[in-house]
Amino acid sequence: MTHVEIEITAELVRDLVRDQHPDLADRPIWLGARGWDNQLWRLGDDLAVRLPWATGSADALLRKEHAWLPKLAPRLPLPIPVPQRLGEPTERFPRPWIITTWVPGTPADLTPVTRAAEAAESLATFLTALHQPAPSGAPAGRNRGGPLADQAEGFAKGLTAATERGLIGDPDAVRAVWHDAVTAPQWTGPALWLHADLHPANVLTTDGTFCGVIDFGDLCAGDPACDLAAVWHLLPDDTIDDFYAAYQPTPDTATMRRARGWALARALGGILIGDAGVHGEPGGKPTWGPPAHAALQRLITTLR
């Protein structure tokens, strides 16, 4: 991570808003969250300010969201953070930033769903609406949405690291799932719109089911299997079939196999990030571990 040298405070956020969007400057401001790429500051009850504070790519991702999400949001059945204003770089803060709508809810890594059937249908309806052919100018993915084989090196490194840490009990079973997924026929359909980062921290819950989807920084076009992997991380046991019954068009066997591969790669990442959080290492998030371990066990079981 390359955190900005400028400390982001409520006073700085207020000054930035006052300088470029003075009509919003009288709203209360408080810290909402610190993510991988951005900090999120609440701006009254219904808006939020997202400012890049880590990773050099964050600037382009915010501009991408500002350009595309207002076009996608009207057709999506779950709330998403819709950009309302763009903040340009200045001497005070030399990076772009955006003001979006605020989506209430609790990340699913903190509060998993309990109304399983309703959650499965909700996620399927959302992805059915999102997974439509993207225009020719749609953004390319950051290693998301392309051939699963492109993830082979990252998968191997993740499995080795998790095994060496004693986090994987049966690495051969993990390799078997990966082999089945990576040898599945590739996607030959049109490039579809993808969220491309649907892990539990980016999907919100309330009252036991999903209520919103956030962080579209990886928005891109490609193979829907990348997003369909989310069912293994977000839904309780015995609800995968409910999801696929509601998602349209029904994925073919090859797509479901590739989805397991994407889910496996994401599970390894979540396990390592969760373990880092347990040990207080930089970038660690202890709440990522449990859903990742659960997903891994479900994925292994599918081939037994």
C-alpha positions as a Markdown table, in Angstrom:
| # | Residue | x | y | z |
|---|---|---|---|---|
| 1 | Met | 0.0 | 0.0 | 0.0 |
| 2 | Thr | 1.1 | 3.5 | -0.7 |
| 3 | His | -0.8 | 5.7 | 1.7 |
| 4 | Val | -1.0 | 9.4 | 0.9 |
| 5 | Glu | 1.3 | 11.6 | 2.9 |
| 6 | Ile | -1.5 | 13.9 | 3.8 |
| 7 | Glu | -3.5 | 12.9 | 6.8 |
| 8 | Ile | -7.2 | 12.6 | 6.0 |
| 9 | Thr | -9.3 | 14.2 | 8.8 |
| 10 | Ala | -12.8 | 15.5 | 9.1 |
| 11 | Glu | -11.4 | 19.0 | 8.8 |
| 12 | Leu | -9.7 | 18.2 | 5.5 |
| 13 | Val | -12.8 | 16.6 | 4.1 |
| 14 | Arg | -14.9 | 19.6 | 5.1 |
| 15 | Asp | -12.5 | 22.0 | 3.5 |
| 16 | Leu | -12.5 | 19.9 | 0.3 |
| 17 | Val | -16.3 | 19.9 | 0.1 |
| 18 | Arg | -16.5 | 23.6 | 0.9 |
| 19 | Asp | -14.0 | 24.5 | -1.8 |
| 20 | Gln | -15.6 | 22.5 | -4.6 |
| 21 | His | -19.2 | 21.7 | -3.5 |
| 22 | Pro | -20.1 | 24.5 | -1.1 |
| 23 | Asp | -23.8 | 23.7 | -1.1 |
| 24 | Leu | -23.0 | 20.6 | 0.9 |
| 25 | Ala | -20.5 | 22.1 | 3.3 |
| 26 | Asp | -22.9 | 22.5 | 6.2 |
| 27 | Arg | -23.5 | 18.8 | 6.5 |
| 28 | Pro | -22.0 | 16.9 | 9.5 |
| 29 | Ile | -18.9 | 14.8 | 8.6 |
| 30 | Trp | -17.6 | 11.7 | 10.3 |
| 31 | Leu | -15.5 | 8.7 | 9.5 |
| 32 | Gly | -17.3 | 5.8 | 8.0 |
| 33 | Ala | -14.6 | 3.2 | 7.1 |
| 34 | Arg | -11.1 | 2.7 | 5.9 |
| 35 | Gly | -10.9 | 0.3 | 3.0 |
| 36 | Trp | -8.2 | -1.1 | 0.8 |
| 37 | Asp | -8.1 | 1.8 | -1.6 |
| 38 | Asn | -10.3 | 4.5 | -0.1 |
| 39 | Gln | -11.4 | 6.1 | 3.1 |
| 40 | Leu | -15.2 | 6.7 | 3.4 |
| 41 | Trp | -16.5 | 9.7 | 5.3 |
| 42 | Arg | -20.2 | 10.2 | 6.0 |
| 43 | Leu | -21.6 | 13.5 | 4.7 |
| 44 | Gly | -24.9 | 13.8 | 6.5 |
| 45 | Asp | -27.4 | 11.0 | 6.6 |
| 46 | Asp | -27.6 | 10.2 | 2.8 |
| 47 | Leu | -24.2 | 10.9 | 1.3 |
| 48 | Ala | -20.6 | 9.8 | 1.6 |
| 49 | Val | -17.2 | 11.1 | 0.5 |
| 50 | Arg | -14.7 | 8.6 | -0.8 |
| 51 | Leu | -11.0 | 9.6 | -0.9 |
| 52 | Pro | -8.1 | 7.5 | -2.1 |
| 53 | Trp | -5.6 | 6.8 | 0.6 |
| 54 | Ala | -3.8 | 3.6 | -0.6 |
| 55 | Thr | -2.8 | 2.0 | -3.9 |
| 56 | Gly | -1.9 | 4.2 | -6.8 |
| 57 | Ser | -4.7 | 2.8 | -8.9 |
| 58 | Ala | -7.4 | 4.2 | -6.7 |
| 59 | Asp | -7.6 | 7.5 | -8.6 |
| 60 | Ala | -8.6 | 5.8 | -11.8 |
| 61 | Leu | -11.1 | 3.5 | -10.1 |
| 62 | Leu | -13.0 | 6.4 | -8.6 |
| 63 | Arg | -13.2 | 8.1 | -11.9 |
| 64 | Lys | -14.4 | 4.9 | -13.4 |
| 65 | Glu | -17.2 | 4.6 | -10.8 |
| 66 | His | -18.2 | 8.2 | -11.4 |
| 67 | Ala | -18.4 | 7.6 | -15.2 |
| 68 | Trp | -20.3 | 4.3 | -15.2 |
| 69 | Leu | -22.3 | 3.7 | -12.0 |
| 70 | Pro | -25.0 | 6.4 | -12.7 |
| 71 | Lys | -25.8 | 4.5 | -15.9 |
| 72 | Leu | -26.0 | 1.1 | -14.2 |
| 73 | Ala | -27.7 | 2.0 | -11.0 |
| 74 | Pro | -31.3 | 2.5 | -12.3 |
| 75 | Arg | -31.6 | -1.1 | -13.5 |
| 76 | Leu | -30.2 | -2.8 | -10.3 |
| 77 | Pro | -32.6 | -4.1 | -7.7 |
| 78 | Leu | -30.3 | -3.5 | -4.7 |
| 79 | Pro | -29.0 | -0.1 | -3.7 |
| 80 | Ile | -25.5 | 0.8 | -4.7 |
| 81 | Pro | -23.4 | 3.9 | -3.9 |
| 82 | Val | -24.3 | 6.2 | -6.9 |
| 83 | Pro | -21.7 | 9.0 | -7.5 |
| 84 | Gln | -23.2 | 12.4 | -7.2 |
| 85 | Arg | -20.3 | 14.8 | -7.5 |
| 86 | Leu | -16.6 | 14.6 | -8.5 |
| 87 | Gly | -13.8 | 16.3 | -6.6 |
| 88 | Glu | -10.8 | 17.2 | -8.7 |
| 89 | Pro | -7.1 | 17.2 | -7.4 |
| 90 | Thr | -5.9 | 20.4 | -5.8 |
| 91 | Glu | -2.8 | 21.5 | -3.9 |
| 92 | Arg | -4.7 | 20.8 | -0.7 |
| 93 | Phe | -5.4 | 17.2 | -1.8 |
| 94 | Pro | -3.7 | 16.1 | -5.0 |
| 95 | Arg | -6.0 | 13.2 | -5.9 |
| 96 | Pro | -9.6 | 12.9 | -7.2 |
| 97 | Trp | -12.4 | 12.0 | -4.9 |
| 98 | Ile | -16.1 | 11.5 | -5.2 |
| 99 | Ile | -19.4 | 12.1 | -3.3 |
| 100 | Thr | -21.8 | 9.2 | -3.5 |
| 101 | Thr | -25.1 | 8.2 | -2.0 |
| 102 | Trp | -24.8 | 6.3 | 1.3 |
| 103 | Val | -26.0 | 2.7 | 1.3 |
| 104 | Pro | -27.1 | 1.6 | 4.9 |
| 105 | Gly | -26.4 | -1.9 | 6.1 |
| 106 | Thr | -23.8 | -4.1 | 7.7 |
| 107 | Pro | -21.1 | -5.9 | 5.7 |
| 108 | Ala | -21.8 | -9.6 | 5.4 |
| 109 | Asp | -18.5 | -10.6 | 6.9 |
| 110 | Leu | -19.8 | -9.0 | 10.1 |
| 111 | Thr | -23.4 | -10.1 | 9.9 |
| 112 | Pro | -24.0 | -13.1 | 7.6 |
| 113 | Val | -27.5 | -13.7 | 6.1 |
| 114 | Thr | -30.0 | -15.8 | 8.1 |
| 115 | Arg | -33.0 | -15.7 | 5.7 |
| 116 | Ala | -31.2 | -18.0 | 3.3 |
| 117 | Ala | -33.9 | -18.5 | 0.6 |
| 118 | Glu | -34.7 | -14.8 | 0.3 |
| 119 | Ala | -31.0 | -13.9 | 0.2 |
| 120 | Ala | -30.3 | -16.4 | -2.6 |
| 121 | Glu | -33.1 | -14.9 | -4.7 |
| 122 | Ser | -32.0 | -11.4 | -3.9 |
| 123 | Leu | -28.4 | -12.1 | -5.0 |
| 124 | Ala | -29.6 | -13.9 | -8.1 |
| 125 | Thr | -31.9 | -11.1 | -9.1 |
| 126 | Phe | -29.2 | -8.5 | -8.6 |
| 127 | Leu | -26.6 | -10.4 | -10.7 |
| 128 | Thr | -29.2 | -11.2 | -13.4 |
| 129 | Ala | -29.8 | -7.5 | -13.8 |
| 130 | Leu | -26.1 | -6.6 | -13.7 |
| 131 | His | -24.9 | -9.3 | -16.0 |
| 132 | Gln | -25.9 | -7.7 | -19.3 |
| 133 | Pro | -23.7 | -7.2 | -22.4 |
| 134 | Ala | -21.3 | -4.3 | -21.8 |
| 135 | Pro | -20.6 | -1.6 | -24.5 |
| 136 | Ser | -17.4 | -1.7 | -26.4 |
| 137 | Gly | -16.0 | 1.1 | -24.2 |
| 138 | Ala | -16.5 | -0.7 | -20.9 |
| 139 | Pro | -13.5 | -0.8 | -18.7 |
| 140 | Ala | -11.2 | -3.8 | -18.7 |
| 141 | Gly | -10.7 | -5.8 | -15.5 |
| 142 | Arg | -7.7 | -5.8 | -13.2 |
| 143 | Asn | -7.1 | -9.5 | -13.5 |
| 144 | Arg | -10.8 | -10.1 | -13.2 |
| 145 | Gly | -13.3 | -11.5 | -15.7 |
| 146 | Gly | -10.8 | -13.0 | -18.0 |
| 147 | Pro | -9.6 | -16.6 | -18.4 |
| 148 | Leu | -9.3 | -18.4 | -15.1 |
| 149 | Ala | -6.0 | -19.8 | -16.2 |
| 150 | Asp | -4.6 | -16.2 | -15.8 |
| 151 | Gln | -5.0 | -16.7 | -12.0 |
| 152 | Ala | -2.9 | -19.8 | -11.9 |
| 153 | Glu | 0.2 | -18.2 | -10.5 |
| 154 | Gly | -1.7 | -16.3 | -7.8 |
| 155 | Phe | -3.6 | -19.4 | -6.9 |
| 156 | Ala | -0.4 | -21.4 | -6.5 |
| 157 | Lys | 1.2 | -18.7 | -4.3 |
| 158 | Gly | -1.9 | -18.4 | -2.2 |
| 159 | Leu | -2.1 | -22.2 | -1.7 |
| 160 | Thr | 1.6 | -22.4 | -0.8 |
| 161 | Ala | 1.3 | -19.6 | 1.7 |
| 162 | Ala | -1.8 | -20.9 | 3.3 |
| 163 | Thr | -0.4 | -24.4 | 3.6 |
| 164 | Glu | 2.9 | -23.2 | 5.1 |
| 165 | Arg | 0.8 | -21.3 | 7.7 |
| 166 | Gly | -1.1 | -24.5 | 8.6 |
| 167 | Leu | -4.4 | -23.0 | 7.4 |
| 168 | Ile | -5.2 | -25.7 | 4.8 |
| 169 | Gly | -5.8 | -29.2 | 6.0 |
| 170 | Asp | -6.0 | -31.0 | 2.6 |
| 171 | Pro | -4.1 | -29.1 | -0.1 |
| 172 | Asp | -4.5 | -32.0 | -2.6 |
| 173 | Ala | -8.3 | -31.6 | -2.4 |
| 174 | Val | -7.9 | -27.8 | -3.0 |
| 175 | Arg | -5.8 | -28.6 | -6.1 |
| 176 | Ala | -8.5 | -31.0 | -7.4 |
| 177 | Val | -11.1 | -28.3 | -7.3 |
| 178 | Trp | -8.8 | -25.9 | -9.0 |
| 179 | His | -7.9 | -28.4 | -11.7 |
| 180 | Asp | -11.6 | -29.1 | -12.4 |
| 181 | Ala | -12.3 | -25.4 | -12.7 |
| 182 | Val | -9.3 | -24.3 | -14.8 |
| 183 | Thr | -9.8 | -27.1 | -17.3 |
| 184 | Ala | -13.5 | -26.2 | -17.9 |
| 185 | Pro | -14.3 | -24.6 | -21.4 |
| 186 | Gln | -13.7 | -20.9 | -21.5 |
| 187 | Trp | -16.5 | -18.3 | -21.7 |
| 188 | Thr | -17.4 | -17.6 | -25.4 |
| 189 | Gly | -20.4 | -15.3 | -24.8 |
| 190 | Pro | -20.4 | -11.5 | -24.9 |
| 191 | Ala | -18.5 | -9.6 | -22.2 |
| 192 | Leu | -21.0 | -8.9 | -19.5 |
| 193 | Trp | -20.9 | -6.2 | -16.8 |
| 194 | Leu | -19.3 | -7.5 | -13.6 |
| 195 | His | -18.9 | -6.2 | -10.1 |
| 196 | Ala | -15.7 | -8.4 | -10.0 |
| 197 | Asp | -15.1 | -8.0 | -6.2 |
| 198 | Leu | -18.2 | -9.6 | -4.6 |
| 199 | His | -16.7 | -10.8 | -1.3 |
| 200 | Pro | -18.6 | -10.5 | 2.0 |
| 201 | Ala | -17.2 | -7.1 | 3.0 |
| 202 | Asn | -18.7 | -5.6 | -0.2 |
| 203 | Val | -22.2 | -6.9 | 0.2 |
| 204 | Leu | -24.5 | -5.4 | 2.9 |
| 205 | Thr | -27.1 | -7.1 | 5.0 |
| 206 | Thr | -30.0 | -6.1 | 7.2 |
| 207 | Asp | -32.8 | -8.2 | 8.8 |
| 208 | Gly | -31.1 | -11.4 | 7.7 |
| 209 | Thr | -30.9 | -10.7 | 4.0 |
| 210 | Phe | -29.0 | -8.6 | 1.5 |
| 211 | Cys | -29.7 | -4.9 | 1.3 |
| 212 | Gly | -27.0 | -3.4 | -0.9 |
| 213 | Val | -23.8 | -3.8 | -2.8 |
| 214 | Ile | -20.8 | -1.5 | -2.5 |
| 215 | Asp | -17.3 | -0.8 | -3.8 |
| 216 | Phe | -17.5 | -1.0 | -7.6 |
| 217 | Gly | -13.8 | -0.2 | -8.0 |
| 218 | Asp | -13.2 | -3.4 | -10.0 |
| 219 | Leu | -16.2 | -2.9 | -12.3 |
| 220 | Cys | -15.4 | -4.4 | -15.7 |
| 221 | Ala | -16.7 | -6.6 | -18.5 |
| 222 | Gly | -16.0 | -10.3 | -18.9 |
| 223 | Asp | -16.9 | -13.8 | -17.8 |
| 224 | Pro | -19.9 | -13.9 | -15.4 |
| 225 | Ala | -18.2 | -16.8 | -13.5 |
| 226 | Cys | -16.1 | -14.2 | -11.8 |
| 227 | Asp | -19.2 | -12.9 | -10.0 |
| 228 | Leu | -21.0 | -16.2 | -9.7 |
| 229 | Ala | -18.2 | -17.3 | -7.4 |
| 230 | Ala | -19.8 | -15.1 | -4.7 |
| 231 | Val | -22.5 | -17.6 | -3.9 |
| 232 | Trp | -20.0 | -19.8 | -2.2 |
| 233 | His | -18.9 | -17.0 | 0.1 |
| 234 | Leu | -22.2 | -15.2 | 0.7 |
| 235 | Leu | -24.9 | -17.8 | 1.0 |
| 236 | Pro | -25.5 | -20.5 | 3.7 |
| 237 | Asp | -25.2 | -24.2 | 3.1 |
| 238 | Asp | -27.8 | -25.8 | 0.8 |
| 239 | Thr | -28.7 | -22.5 | -0.9 |
| 240 | Ile | -26.5 | -22.7 | -4.0 |
| 241 | Asp | -29.2 | -24.5 | -6.0 |
| 242 | Asp | -31.7 | -21.9 | -4.9 |
| 243 | Phe | -29.5 | -19.2 | -6.3 |
| 244 | Tyr | -29.0 | -21.0 | -9.7 |
| 245 | Ala | -32.7 | -21.6 | -10.0 |
| 246 | Ala | -33.3 | -17.8 | -9.7 |
| 247 | Tyr | -30.4 | -16.6 | -11.8 |
| 248 | Gln | -31.1 | -16.1 | -15.5 |
| 249 | Pro | -30.1 | -17.4 | -17.9 |
| 250 | Thr | -29.3 | -20.6 | -16.1 |
| 251 | Pro | -25.4 | -21.0 | -16.3 |
| 252 | Asp | -24.1 | -24.0 | -18.1 |
| 253 | Thr | -21.9 | -26.6 | -16.4 |
| 254 | Ala | -18.6 | -25.0 | -17.6 |
| 255 | Thr | -19.5 | -21.6 | -16.2 |
| 256 | Met | -20.4 | -23.2 | -12.8 |
| 257 | Arg | -17.1 | -25.0 | -12.8 |
| 258 | Arg | -15.2 | -21.8 | -13.5 |
| 259 | Ala | -17.1 | -20.1 | -10.8 |
| 260 | Arg | -15.8 | -22.7 | -8.3 |
| 261 | Gly | -12.3 | -21.8 | -9.4 |
| 262 | Trp | -12.8 | -18.1 | -8.9 |
| 263 | Ala | -14.4 | -18.8 | -5.5 |
| 264 | Leu | -11.5 | -21.0 | -4.6 |
| 265 | Ala | -9.0 | -18.3 | -5.4 |
| 266 | Arg | -11.0 | -15.8 | -3.4 |
| 267 | Ala | -11.2 | -18.2 | -0.5 |
| 268 | Leu | -7.5 | -18.5 | -0.3 |
| 269 | Gly | -7.1 | -14.8 | -0.3 |
| 270 | Gly | -9.7 | -14.4 | 2.4 |
| 271 | Ile | -8.1 | -17.1 | 4.6 |
| 272 | Leu | -4.7 | -15.3 | 4.4 |
| 273 | Ile | -6.1 | -11.9 | 5.0 |
| 274 | Gly | -8.1 | -13.2 | 7.9 |
| 275 | Asp | -5.1 | -14.9 | 9.4 |
| 276 | Ala | -3.1 | -11.7 | 9.1 |
| 277 | Gly | -5.8 | -9.9 | 10.9 |
| 278 | Val | -5.8 | -12.4 | 13.8 |
| 279 | His | -2.0 | -11.9 | 14.2 |
| 280 | Gly | -2.2 | -8.1 | 13.9 |
| 281 | Glu | -0.3 | -7.9 | 10.6 |
| 282 | Pro | -0.8 | -4.9 | 8.3 |
| 283 | Gly | -3.7 | -5.2 | 5.9 |
| 284 | Gly | -5.2 | -8.1 | 7.9 |
| 285 | Lys | -9.0 | -8.4 | 8.5 |
| 286 | Pro | -9.9 | -11.1 | 11.0 |
| 287 | Thr | -13.6 | -11.1 | 9.9 |
| 288 | Trp | -12.6 | -12.3 | 6.4 |
| 289 | Gly | -11.3 | -15.7 | 7.7 |
| 290 | Pro | -14.5 | -17.5 | 8.7 |
| 291 | Pro | -16.5 | -17.0 | 5.5 |
| 292 | Ala | -13.5 | -17.9 | 3.5 |
| 293 | His | -12.9 | -21.1 | 5.4 |
| 294 | Ala | -16.6 | -22.0 | 5.1 |
| 295 | Ala | -16.5 | -21.4 | 1.3 |
| 296 | Leu | -13.3 | -23.6 | 1.0 |
| 297 | Gln | -14.9 | -26.5 | 2.8 |
| 298 | Arg | -18.1 | -26.3 | 0.6 |
| 299 | Leu | -16.0 | -26.2 | -2.5 |
| 300 | Ile | -14.0 | -29.2 | -1.6 |
| 301 | Thr | -17.1 | -31.1 | -0.8 |
| 302 | Thr | -18.5 | -30.5 | -4.3 |
| 303 | Leu | -15.9 | -32.9 | -5.8 |
| 304 | Arg | -16.1 | -35.6 | -3.2 |
